Amino acid sequence: MIPMTLAEVAGVVGGRIVDGDSDIVVTSAVADSRDAVAGCMFVAIAGQRVDGHDFVDEARARGAVVTLASRPVGSAALVVADPVHALGLLAAYVIQRLPDTLVLGITGSSGKTTTKDMLAAILAPHGESVAPRNSFNSEVGLPLTVLSCATTTRFLVLEMGMRGHGHISHLCQIAHPRITGLINVGSAHLELLGSREAIAQAKGEIIEALPADGLAVLHADNPLVMDQAPRTRARIRTFGESSQADVRASDVTLDPLARAAYTVHADGASARVQLRMAGEHQVANALAATAMALAAGIGLDDICASLCAYEPVSKWRMEIHERTDGTIIVNDAYNANPESMRAALKALVAMGEGRRTWAVVGEMKEIGATSVDEHDAIGRLAVRLDIDRLIAVGDGARPVHLGASHEGSWGDESAWVPDPQAAVDLLRAQVHPGDVVLVKASRSVGLDAVATALIEDAS
């Protein structure tokens, strides 16, 4: 973070200094008291379940010198009406002080964290780079990422999430990205927005906010993405497997662990890429990162070298763990929607050649009125893909089991269990050495506990 006095911060956010000195120097910002370090400002946010104001003492014990708060806290504080809004104002101010930093923004219904991580890995050898931890993509996470920049930061890669219209526009008003990627539109947040078209409209705010001399990277194979193209004045560059894409993949193959290799074509050049992540769907993520990196001035050979060396850094996204008994556990329990679930099941099949395959799936949240049909379709797809065993976990995933049963599963090929612990008990009793087990659901279902238990069984 660019060091600032408390007086300077107060002037930016319109806050009132209480029980503190105006010459206190703030050197970083955190919203989790466990992340507090010497010289930081702790941002106290009152959430639905937890009120950050209750953790001020812990933050101070770890080194926080001031709290950005909505009320006095008994120690040095900068009191504002809304700490989240104030955090955004401060981040926007910092962006204005970074004229030499290239800001790149990414959004999409799925894959945006992986794409962000890939892009950050490509850019890092070419200049000081900042990217969010895990999925820091909200009105809190994005400003905190911005505030971690210094005047020497050359590249700032931002992930932008949304839960409704106007959210991404707000994040763009804070960060003012010059290169943005709309990597896909799917079913995530269907419950909140009602239709894929509405999701596309909300996601499309990321290219609408671009300046005329900016650049929009769009997925040529996704019609809902391409429908947004008229909304930007900026130049457009496309990626995909379509012959019309500016950055294109051909000759896609999968190795025994379902890791994709492909030939990338761009600007009259081509190169071969071998990814270290499971799933053919990772090709699209890598192409999006490639198109954005090319726009940032990185050469194709350097991009491909970085992608070939890239190892996943954000947890629970197609993480492959091979136990000592030869059993492979694929932990993809961070999130799920119909598109990512189908991709994961196909990756499981590719990994399971000659092995017994298990799909342990939980509910896909926030997909609205289509939920029963979409879960039913996942069960049917598992049967059509000839996955050996299907375990549906929790009430929300019961239609997965019913769909598999109606499609033709019989005996114990498909089962329903009420909770993650029941899934662990079943798997421990029936998984054999050498099997491949995929674990996938929306984060709140808690299926990461299933993957963790199976992985730890071999330790």
C-alpha positions as CSV (number, residue, x, y, z in Angstrom):
1,M,0.0,0.0,0.0
2,I,1.1,3.6,-0.6
3,P,1.7,4.8,3.0
4,M,-0.7,7.5,4.0
5,T,-1.3,9.5,7.2
6,L,-4.7,9.1,8.9
7,A,-5.4,12.7,8.1
8,E,-4.9,12.0,4.4
9,V,-7.2,8.9,4.6
10,A,-9.8,10.9,6.5
11,G,-9.8,13.6,3.8
12,V,-10.3,11.0,1.1
13,V,-13.2,9.2,2.7
14,G,-14.8,12.0,4.6
15,G,-14.3,10.4,8.0
16,R,-13.9,11.7,11.5
17,I,-10.8,10.8,13.5
18,V,-11.8,9.5,17.0
19,D,-9.3,8.6,19.8
20,G,-6.3,8.8,17.4
21,D,-3.7,11.1,16.1
22,S,-3.9,12.5,12.6
23,D,-0.3,11.7,11.9
24,I,-0.7,8.0,12.3
25,V,0.8,6.3,9.2
26,V,-1.3,3.5,7.6
27,T,0.7,1.1,5.5
28,S,-1.9,-1.6,4.6
29,A,-5.6,-2.5,5.1
30,V,-7.4,-5.7,6.1
31,A,-11.0,-6.7,6.7
32,D,-10.2,-9.9,8.7
33,S,-8.7,-9.3,12.1
34,R,-6.6,-12.5,11.7
35,D,-4.8,-10.8,8.8
36,A,-3.8,-7.7,10.7
37,V,-0.2,-6.7,10.8
38,A,1.9,-3.9,12.2
39,G,0.8,-0.5,10.7
40,C,-2.4,-1.7,9.1
41,M,-5.9,-0.2,9.1
42,F,-8.6,-2.7,10.2
43,V,-11.8,-2.3,8.3
44,A,-14.7,-3.2,10.6
45,I,-17.6,-4.4,8.6
46,A,-21.0,-5.3,10.2
47,G,-22.1,-8.4,8.3
48,Q,-25.2,-10.6,8.6
49,R,-23.5,-13.1,10.9
50,V,-20.4,-11.4,12.2
51,D,-19.7,-7.7,13.2
52,G,-16.2,-6.7,12.6
53,H,-16.4,-4.1,15.3
54,D,-16.3,-7.1,17.8
55,F,-12.8,-8.0,16.6
56,V,-11.1,-4.6,17.0
57,D,-9.1,-5.6,20.0
58,E,-7.8,-8.7,18.2
59,A,-6.7,-6.6,15.2
60,R,-5.0,-4.1,17.4
61,A,-3.1,-6.9,19.3
62,R,-1.8,-8.0,15.9
63,G,-0.6,-4.6,15.0
64,A,-3.5,-2.5,13.6
65,V,-3.0,1.1,14.3
66,V,-6.5,2.3,13.4
67,T,-10.0,1.0,12.7
68,L,-12.2,2.2,9.8
69,A,-15.5,1.9,11.6
70,S,-19.1,3.0,11.6
71,R,-18.9,4.0,15.3
72,P,-16.3,4.7,18.0
73,V,-14.5,1.6,19.1
74,G,-12.6,2.7,22.2
75,S,-9.3,3.1,20.4
76,A,-8.0,5.0,17.3
77,A,-10.7,5.0,14.7
78,L,-11.8,6.7,11.5
79,V,-15.5,6.8,11.8
80,V,-17.6,6.9,8.6
81,A,-21.2,6.2,7.7
82,D,-20.3,3.1,5.7
83,P,-16.9,1.4,6.0
84,V,-17.4,-0.5,2.8
85,H,-18.2,2.6,0.8
86,A,-15.3,4.4,2.4
87,L,-13.0,1.5,1.5
88,G,-14.0,1.9,-2.2
89,L,-13.3,5.6,-2.1
90,L,-9.9,5.0,-0.7
91,A,-9.1,2.4,-3.4
92,A,-10.3,4.7,-6.2
93,Y,-8.0,7.4,-4.8
94,V,-5.0,5.0,-4.8
95,I,-5.7,4.1,-8.4
96,Q,-5.4,7.8,-9.4
97,R,-2.0,7.8,-7.8
98,L,-0.9,4.8,-10.0
99,P,-0.8,6.3,-13.5
100,D,1.8,3.8,-14.6
101,T,0.0,0.7,-13.4
102,L,-2.0,-1.3,-16.1
103,V,-5.3,-2.5,-14.6
104,L,-6.8,-5.6,-16.0
105,G,-10.3,-6.9,-14.9
106,I,-11.9,-10.3,-15.4
107,T,-15.4,-11.6,-14.9
108,G,-17.5,-14.6,-15.9
109,S,-19.9,-17.1,-14.6
110,S,-17.1,-19.7,-14.0
111,G,-13.4,-19.9,-14.3
112,K,-12.6,-16.3,-13.5
113,T,-10.4,-17.1,-10.5
114,T,-8.4,-19.6,-12.5
115,T,-8.1,-17.2,-15.4
116,K,-7.0,-14.4,-13.0
117,D,-4.3,-16.7,-11.5
118,M,-3.1,-17.7,-14.9
119,L,-2.9,-14.1,-16.1
120,A,-1.1,-13.0,-13.0
121,A,1.5,-15.8,-13.5
122,I,2.1,-14.7,-17.1
123,L,2.6,-11.1,-16.1
124,A,4.7,-11.6,-13.0
125,P,8.1,-12.1,-14.8
126,H,7.6,-8.9,-16.8
127,G,7.0,-6.4,-13.9
128,E,5.8,-6.1,-10.3
129,S,2.3,-7.5,-10.3
130,V,-0.6,-7.6,-7.8
131,A,-3.6,-10.0,-8.0
132,P,-6.2,-10.9,-5.5
133,R,-5.9,-13.9,-3.1
134,N,-8.4,-16.7,-3.9
135,S,-11.7,-15.0,-4.9
136,F,-11.3,-11.5,-3.6
137,N,-13.7,-10.1,-6.1
138,S,-16.4,-8.2,-4.1
139,E,-16.9,-4.6,-3.0
140,V,-14.6,-5.5,-0.1
141,G,-12.1,-7.8,-1.7
142,L,-11.4,-5.7,-4.8
143,P,-10.6,-2.5,-2.9
144,L,-8.3,-4.4,-0.5
145,T,-6.5,-5.8,-3.5
146,V,-6.1,-2.3,-5.0
147,L,-4.7,-1.0,-1.7
148,S,-2.0,-3.7,-1.7
149,C,-0.4,-1.9,-4.7
150,A,2.7,0.3,-4.5
151,T,3.9,3.0,-6.9
152,T,6.2,0.4,-8.4
153,T,3.3,-1.9,-9.4
154,R,3.3,-2.4,-13.1
155,F,0.3,-4.8,-13.5
156,L,-2.9,-5.0,-11.3
157,V,-5.1,-8.0,-12.2
158,L,-8.6,-7.9,-10.7
159,E,-11.4,-10.4,-10.5
160,M,-14.9,-8.9,-10.5
161,G,-17.8,-10.8,-9.1
162,M,-21.4,-9.7,-9.0
163,R,-24.8,-10.5,-7.4
164,G,-26.9,-8.1,-9.4
165,H,-27.0,-5.3,-11.9
166,G,-24.7,-2.4,-11.1
167,H,-22.2,-4.4,-9.0
168,I,-19.5,-4.8,-11.7
169,S,-20.1,-1.2,-12.8
170,H,-19.4,-0.1,-9.3
171,L,-16.2,-2.1,-9.1
172,C,-15.1,-0.6,-12.5
173,Q,-15.7,2.9,-11.1
174,I,-13.2,2.1,-8.4
175,A,-10.5,0.4,-10.4
176,H,-10.9,1.9,-14.0
177,P,-9.5,-1.2,-15.8
178,R,-8.1,-0.6,-19.3
179,I,-8.2,-4.3,-20.4
180,T,-11.1,-6.4,-19.4
181,G,-12.1,-10.0,-20.1
182,L,-15.7,-11.3,-20.2
183,I,-14.8,-15.0,-20.3
184,N,-18.2,-16.7,-20.3
185,V,-21.9,-16.4,-19.3
186,G,-23.6,-19.4,-17.7
187,S,-26.1,-20.2,-15.0
188,A,-24.4,-18.9,-11.9
189,H,-26.7,-16.3,-10.1
190,L,-29.7,-17.4,-12.2
191,E,-31.7,-17.4,-9.0
192,L,-30.9,-13.7,-8.4
193,L,-31.2,-12.4,-12.0
194,G,-33.8,-14.7,-13.5
195,S,-32.3,-15.4,-16.9
196,R,-29.0,-16.0,-18.6
197,E,-29.6,-12.9,-20.7
198,A,-29.9,-10.8,-17.5
199,I,-26.7,-12.4,-16.2
200,A,-25.0,-11.4,-19.5
201,Q,-26.3,-7.8,-19.1
202,A,-24.9,-7.6,-15.6
203,K,-21.5,-9.2,-16.6
204,G,-21.3,-7.0,-19.7
205,E,-20.9,-3.9,-17.5
206,I,-17.2,-4.8,-17.4
207,I,-16.8,-3.9,-21.1
208,E,-19.2,-1.1,-21.0
209,A,-17.0,0.7,-18.5
210,L,-14.0,0.6,-20.7
211,P,-12.5,3.9,-22.1
212,A,-12.5,4.2,-25.9
213,D,-8.8,3.4,-26.0
214,G,-9.2,0.3,-23.8
215,L,-9.6,-3.3,-25.0
216,A,-12.3,-5.9,-24.4
217,V,-11.5,-9.6,-24.5
218,L,-14.6,-11.7,-25.3
219,H,-15.2,-15.4,-25.6
220,A,-16.0,-16.1,-29.3
221,D,-17.7,-19.5,-28.6
222,N,-20.2,-18.0,-26.1
223,P,-23.1,-16.2,-27.9
224,L,-24.3,-14.5,-24.8
225,V,-20.8,-13.0,-24.4
226,M,-20.6,-11.8,-28.0
227,D,-24.1,-10.2,-27.7
228,Q,-22.5,-7.7,-25.3
229,A,-19.9,-6.5,-27.9
230,P,-22.0,-3.4,-29.0
231,R,-21.9,-2.1,-25.5
232,T,-18.3,-1.0,-25.6
233,R,-16.4,1.7,-27.5
234,A,-13.2,-0.1,-26.9
235,R,-11.4,-2.4,-29.3
236,I,-12.4,-6.0,-29.1
237,R,-10.3,-9.2,-29.2
238,T,-11.9,-12.6,-29.2
239,F,-10.7,-16.0,-28.0
240,G,-11.9,-19.6,-28.4
241,E,-11.8,-22.6,-30.6
242,S,-13.9,-20.9,-33.3
243,S,-12.0,-20.4,-36.6
244,Q,-13.0,-16.7,-36.3
245,A,-11.4,-16.2,-32.9
246,D,-8.4,-13.8,-32.8
247,V,-6.7,-16.1,-30.2
248,R,-7.6,-19.6,-31.1
249,A,-6.9,-23.2,-29.9
250,S,-6.7,-26.2,-32.1
251,D,-5.6,-29.9,-31.8
252,V,-6.7,-30.2,-28.1
253,T,-5.7,-33.4,-26.5
254,L,-5.9,-34.8,-22.9
255,D,-3.3,-36.8,-21.0
256,P,-4.1,-39.6,-18.5
257,L,-4.8,-37.0,-15.8
258,A,-7.1,-35.1,-18.1
259,R,-4.6,-32.2,-18.5
260,A,-5.1,-30.5,-21.8
261,A,-2.5,-29.8,-24.5
262,Y,-3.3,-27.6,-27.5
263,T,-1.9,-25.4,-30.2
264,V,-2.6,-21.7,-29.7
265,H,-2.7,-19.4,-32.8
266,A,-2.5,-15.6,-32.5
267,D,-1.2,-12.7,-34.7
268,G,0.1,-15.1,-37.3
269,A,2.1,-17.2,-34.8
270,S,1.5,-20.5,-33.1
271,A,2.8,-22.5,-30.2
272,R,2.1,-25.7,-28.3
273,V,0.9,-25.5,-24.7
274,Q,0.7,-28.3,-22.1
275,L,-1.4,-27.3,-19.1
276,R,-0.9,-28.8,-15.6
277,M,-4.6,-28.5,-14.6
278,A,-7.3,-31.1,-15.2
279,G,-10.1,-30.6,-17.6
280,E,-10.6,-29.6,-21.2
281,H,-12.5,-26.5,-20.0
282,Q,-9.2,-25.1,-18.8
283,V,-8.2,-24.4,-22.4
284,A,-10.8,-21.6,-22.6
285,N,-9.4,-20.1,-19.3
286,A,-5.9,-20.2,-20.7
287,L,-6.9,-18.6,-24.0
288,A,-8.6,-15.8,-22.1
289,A,-5.5,-15.2,-20.1
290,T,-3.4,-15.4,-23.3
291,A,-5.5,-12.8,-25.1
292,M,-5.3,-10.4,-22.2
293,A,-1.6,-10.9,-21.8
294,L,-1.0,-10.2,-25.5
295,A,-3.0,-7.0,-25.1
296,A,-0.7,-6.1,-22.2
297,G,2.3,-6.4,-24.5
298,I,3.6,-9.9,-23.5
299,G,4.9,-12.0,-26.4
300,L,3.3,-15.3,-27.3
301,D,6.3,-17.5,-26.5
302,D,6.7,-16.0,-23.0
303,I,2.9,-16.5,-22.4
304,C,3.1,-20.1,-23.5
305,A,6.1,-20.8,-21.3
306,S,4.3,-19.4,-18.3
307,L,1.2,-21.4,-19.0
308,C,3.2,-24.6,-19.4
309,A,4.8,-24.0,-16.0
310,Y,1.7,-22.8,-14.2
311,E,0.5,-24.7,-11.2
312,P,-2.9,-23.9,-9.5
313,V,-2.7,-21.4,-6.6
314,S,-6.3,-21.0,-5.5
315,K,-7.6,-23.9,-3.5
316,W,-10.3,-26.5,-4.2
317,R,-10.4,-26.0,-8.0
318,M,-9.7,-29.3,-9.7
319,E,-7.0,-30.0,-7.2
320,I,-5.5,-33.5,-7.9
321,H,-4.2,-35.5,-5.0
322,E,-2.8,-39.0,-5.6
323,R,-2.7,-41.2,-2.5
324,T,0.0,-43.7,-1.8
325,D,-2.5,-46.5,-2.6
326,G,-3.0,-45.0,-6.1
327,T,-6.4,-43.5,-5.4
328,I,-6.8,-40.1,-7.0
329,I,-9.0,-37.5,-5.2
330,V,-10.0,-34.5,-7.3
331,N,-11.1,-31.6,-5.0
332,D,-13.3,-29.2,-7.0
333,A,-15.5,-28.3,-4.0
334,Y,-15.0,-24.5,-4.2
335,N,-18.1,-23.8,-6.3
336,A,-20.4,-25.3,-8.8
337,N,-22.9,-24.4,-11.5
338,P,-24.3,-26.6,-14.3
339,E,-21.6,-25.6,-16.8
340,S,-18.7,-26.2,-14.4
341,M,-20.3,-29.4,-13.1
342,R,-20.6,-30.8,-16.6
343,A,-17.0,-29.9,-17.3
344,A,-15.8,-31.6,-14.2
345,L,-17.7,-34.8,-14.9
346,K,-16.1,-34.9,-18.4
347,A,-12.7,-34.4,-16.9
348,L,-13.4,-37.3,-14.4
349,V,-14.2,-39.6,-17.3
350,A,-11.0,-38.6,-19.1
351,M,-9.0,-39.3,-16.0
352,G,-10.7,-42.5,-15.2
353,E,-9.7,-44.5,-18.3
354,G,-9.0,-48.0,-17.0
355,R,-10.0,-47.0,-13.4
356,R,-13.2,-47.0,-11.5
357,T,-14.7,-43.5,-11.3
358,W,-16.7,-41.8,-8.5
359,A,-18.6,-38.5,-8.8
360,V,-19.5,-37.1,-5.3
361,V,-21.7,-34.1,-6.0
362,G,-23.7,-31.7,-3.9
363,E,-26.2,-28.9,-4.6
364,M,-25.5,-26.2,-7.1
365,K,-26.7,-23.1,-5.4
366,E,-28.3,-19.9,-6.9
367,I,-29.6,-21.4,-10.1
368,G,-33.2,-20.5,-9.4
369,A,-36.4,-22.1,-10.8
370,T,-34.3,-24.4,-13.0
371,S,-32.7,-26.0,-10.0
372,V,-34.5,-29.3,-10.0
373,D,-34.2,-29.8,-13.8
374,E,-30.5,-28.8,-13.8
375,H,-29.7,-31.3,-11.0
376,D,-31.7,-34.0,-12.7
377,A,-29.7,-33.4,-15.9
378,I,-26.4,-33.8,-14.0
379,G,-27.5,-37.2,-12.7
380,R,-28.6,-38.3,-16.2
381,L,-25.3,-37.0,-17.7
382,A,-23.3,-39.1,-15.2
383,V,-25.1,-42.2,-16.4
384,R,-24.5,-41.3,-20.1
385,L,-20.8,-40.7,-19.4
386,D,-20.7,-44.1,-17.9
387,I,-19.3,-42.9,-14.5
388,D,-19.2,-46.0,-12.3
389,R,-20.5,-44.6,-9.1
390,L,-22.5,-41.4,-8.3
391,I,-23.0,-40.1,-4.8
392,A,-25.5,-37.2,-4.3
393,V,-25.0,-35.4,-1.0
394,G,-27.7,-33.4,0.8
395,D,-31.4,-32.6,0.1
396,G,-30.6,-30.1,-2.6
397,A,-28.8,-32.8,-4.6
398,R,-31.5,-35.5,-4.3
399,P,-32.7,-34.8,-7.9
400,V,-29.2,-35.8,-9.1
401,H,-29.8,-39.3,-7.7
402,L,-33.3,-39.4,-9.1
403,G,-32.2,-38.2,-12.5
404,A,-29.5,-41.0,-12.6
405,S,-32.1,-43.6,-11.6
406,H,-34.5,-42.5,-14.2
407,E,-31.8,-42.5,-16.9
408,G,-31.0,-46.1,-16.3
409,S,-28.8,-46.4,-13.2
410,W,-29.6,-49.5,-11.2
411,G,-28.5,-51.2,-8.0
412,D,-25.9,-49.2,-6.0
413,E,-24.4,-47.3,-9.0
414,S,-26.2,-44.2,-7.7
415,A,-26.8,-43.4,-4.1
416,W,-28.1,-40.5,-2.0
417,V,-26.7,-39.6,1.4
418,P,-27.9,-36.9,3.7
419,D,-24.7,-35.1,4.6
420,P,-20.9,-34.9,4.0
421,Q,-20.1,-37.3,6.8
422,A,-22.4,-39.9,5.4
423,A,-20.6,-39.5,2.1
424,V,-17.2,-40.0,3.8
425,D,-18.4,-43.2,5.6
426,L,-19.7,-44.7,2.3
427,L,-16.5,-43.8,0.4
428,R,-14.2,-45.2,3.1
429,A,-16.1,-48.4,3.0
430,Q,-16.2,-48.8,-0.8
431,V,-13.4,-46.9,-2.6
432,H,-10.7,-49.2,-3.8
433,P,-7.0,-48.4,-4.4
434,G,-6.6,-46.9,-7.9
435,D,-10.1,-45.4,-8.0
436,V,-10.7,-41.8,-9.1
437,V,-13.0,-39.7,-6.9
438,L,-14.3,-36.3,-8.0
439,V,-15.8,-34.1,-5.2
440,K,-17.8,-31.0,-6.4
441,A,-20.6,-28.8,-5.1
442,S,-21.2,-25.1,-4.2
443,R,-19.0,-23.9,-1.5
444,S,-21.7,-23.7,1.2
445,V,-22.4,-27.4,0.9
446,G,-19.1,-28.1,2.6
447,L,-18.0,-31.0,0.4
448,D,-14.4,-29.9,0.8
449,A,-14.6,-31.9,4.1
450,V,-15.2,-35.0,2.1
451,A,-12.1,-34.5,-0.1
452,T,-10.0,-33.6,2.9
453,A,-11.0,-36.7,4.8
454,L,-10.2,-39.0,1.8
455,I,-6.9,-37.3,1.2
456,E,-5.9,-37.5,4.9
457,D,-6.8,-41.2,5.1
458,A,-3.6,-42.0,3.2
459,S,-1.4,-39.8,5.5
